[in-house]
Structure formats: structure tokens, C-alpha cells
């Protein structure tokens, strides 16, 4: 699948993390840290690990720390795809919002 078709799936199913995780796989296969960032933010948003178990306080803390470390790099990578008129934006569940 192409990046564009994967992004379209995310847009078609905005409340479903599965298309986001498939997109994360694609980014990771390309060696792009956005894949890890999508996974981390999806886990934090859901409060669950990738295996579906509730996050422990230690896991939550570790993911929050990792999110902070990845954030600047990922925001720089997403910046070209964010409309120029948006001065303030953030990533939610790994994608610009």
C-alpha cells in the first residue's frame, strides 16, 4: 500500500486506531520515527499496551518520556503536510491535529 492510501484509511476511520497502527508499520518499515510515535501516542490515548493490557504506571511513565523525546523530530517531519495558515497544531494519536 502507498502512503497516500494508508493516510486515506486513517481519514476514513478517524476513531479507529487500527489504520493508524498499519500506517505506523509502514513508517517503521521506511526507518521513520513517526511509526514509533504513532504507536506511543495511540497507547497513551487508549491507556493500553499493544497487547491490550492496561498500562502500568511504569509503562505510562516510560511511554510519556519516549513521546517527549520523539515529539520535536516528528513535528518537524509532519510540518510540511500541515496547512501554512495553521500557526498552532499538535499531534494526536500520532498524527497532526
Secondary structure, 3 states (H helix, E strand, C coil): CCHHHHHHHHHHCCCCHHHHHHHHHHHHHCCCCHHHHHHHHHHHHHCECCCCCECCHHHHHHHHHHHHHHHHHHHHHHHCCCCCCCCCCCEECCEEC
